[in-house]
Amino acid sequence: MTNSKNQSLDRLHASLGIPKDYVSALDRPRYDDAPELIIADVNILGHAQKLAPDTALTWIAMKDAAAKDDVELLIVSGFRSIDYQASLIRKKLAAGQPISTILTVNAAPGYSQHHTGRAVDIATPGSRPLTSSFDQTTAFDWLCSNAGAFGFQLPYHRDNRYGITYEPWHWSQLTD
């Protein structure tokens, strides 16, 4: 990452009130926005979701494999830009949430796996999206047994090293 990008990210973090030790405290990996994206699927609200090209193809293959086992996987979100991540945090700050709470459920801009286009948030019919109850679904069980064959893993398991709240719906092709 270039020095000017680092300085820009530092200024963005300062404007959001993100602590200076955010990165070093939990040894967080830094991510740039994906250089290439394609539409992978339409989410549960009807909005096109983009992923890195190879991840998009793998997502479709994994979704098709799950369907053959009578499991429906729905994409909630894919790629999120650094700017969009900042807007999510600004909305929560404006609603009165403290930054310390926000950073347990949203990675700071520049540190979200969604920037890479290699992470998906997944839902299934009958389960409220983006809640820990997703781990009580057959979709979650299927992912635990099969997602690895497609290169996906669950990075935000309980007590993960990133300090992010348990997210059974978040699956990534990143290996850091």
Secondary structure, 3 states (H helix, E strand, C coil): CCHHHHHHHHHHHHHHCCCCCHHHHHCCCCCCCCCCCEEEEECCCCCEEEECHHHHHHHHHHHHHHHHCCCCCEEEECCCCHHHHHHHHHHHHHCCCCHHHHCCCCCCCCCCHHHHCCEEEEECCCCCCCCHHHHHCHHHHHHHHHHHHHCCECCCCCCCCCCCCCCCCEEECCCC
